[in-house]
Amino acid sequence: MSQEELINMISERAGISKQTVREIIYAFADVWTEEILTNGELTLDNIGDFLIEHRPGRQGLNTDTREVFMVPPRDYLSFTPAQDLINWSNKSS
């Protein structure tokens, strides 16, 4: 689903203008990003937990040349779905 399709669907279901929905989505994205970057986690009830996790550096191996190299440490965003979301997805499949 594209962002425009999401905006159209929410606009129709909520009975509000597409521009208002667009502004709400942009505001949500800004708040979500700020919260994740500031606190490292965000929990949305019935959706799940977003968490920034750290992956330490490690040795890698180039399988073609057998050269050993260092993979740098990095942070990544993980998502753990809420049980309600898991139950819903299992019912619909």
Sequence and secondary structure as in RCSB ss.txt:
>XXXX:A:sequence
MSQEELINMISERAGISKQTVREIIYAFADVWTEEILTNGELTLDNIGDFLIEHRPGRQGLNTDTREVFMVPPRD
YLSFTPAQDLINWSNKSS
>XXXX:A:secstr
  HHHHHHHHHHHHT  HHHHHHHHHHHHHHHHHHHHHHSEEEETTTEEEEEEEE  EEEE TTT  EEEE  EE
EEEEEE HHHHHHHHH  
